[in-house]
Amino acid sequence: MQSVPVELTPERIVALALLPQVALLCVGLIVAQVMSGIARVKVGPVIAADRSRATRWRIAMTVLIASLAGWILLDGSVWPVPVLLCLGSALLLAYTTPTTRTAILGEGGVQIGWYARRFESLEEWRLTGDHLRFRLFGEWTSVPCPPAHQAELRAKLEQLVPERESPFQD
């Protein structure tokens, strides 16, 4: 059986240079999944979430990546396999990671972007309007809290960390 020699053209060499990026993106996907799993455990079942900016960002990334993939496939001067692996990995990463403005309220805690906290770990909190406001790294931020869940959430927070309720009123 004869082996067919692979011709190393400059285009293939450039495309092979993308393989380390594909490996890094795969490592990023694994890390993102582990961190998302940890956040899901801390937050628990989701009560309310604001992912509106994530949707717009994901649509923009999909359009950008699809147009790059189309250009690569139509151009034909670059070996498409590593490029498509890189673009596909980037798209998976875009769809499986939270944005910095992702805000989630769960039965066990809250999540802002990558940061998830159990209720008992909140620095300070207050329940006002349609939001649970709390300090994260010394700065006030919030997650949506539907009015139907406010009484139950207040009772849970007063049971877990009553001393951390902020006296500040909006």
URWOPE-V106047 format. One line per field, one symbol per residue. psi: psi as a letter, one per 30 degrees, with the letter a starting at -180 (. if undefined). Layout:
psi->???
This chain:
psi->kkkkkkkjleeeeeefffeeeeeeeeeeeeeeeeeeeeeeeeeakkekkjgeeeeeeeeeeeeeeeeeeeeeeeeffkjfeeeeeeeeeeeeeefgkllfgkjkklffalkjbfkkklefgkellkjkbgkjklkjhfkklllkjkeffeeeeeeeefeeiefgkkfkk.
